[in-house]
Amino acid sequence: MQVETQIGDYLVNLMVFPAFPEPGVQGRLHLYAARLDNGQSYQGKVTFKVREDGWFASKEEVLGTHEIDDKVYRQGFVFSKSGDYIVTAEFQADGQPYIIDLPLQVGEPGRLMPIAVAAGIVIFALFGVRVVQQRRRLHPGARRQHAAAQDKS
């Protein structure tokens, strides 16, 4: 899995190996950052961070800060549990911050999410039908009055 983006004065490529890591298995991140104007690699330090991806995500954890090694920034990782994560690579160049986020699925994707969405849609539809039917039952006279008014015209 990888993301390649042009951000500011740099073309950045952030890759994850393996593309779909499993919990408890060693993985690694590789970041390449080269200037757009001359192709030279970024020479400063890069910090790698990770956080859970979700509404009530826990705090961000720093994986490490590294210097360049043969035009590549490398960071190893091991996730203890399955889930959706956001991996972030940050660096500063010419006084400007550069932040690159990469969504990462660790382990099998949650199988309940599609089922929960489908169930929510069905419940919402049933609720809507019930509301419409109740309104029709509560206001039968309104329909008669409307029909009578049309007959008079």
PyMOL commands that set and color helices and strands:
alter all, ss='L'
color gray80, all
select helices_A, chain A and resi 112-138+140-152
alter helices_A, ss='H'
color red, helices_A
select strands_A, chain A and resi 2-7+10-17+27-35+46-52+61-66+73-77+83-93+96-106
alter strands_A, ss='S'
color yellow, strands_A
deselect
rebuild
show_as cartoon
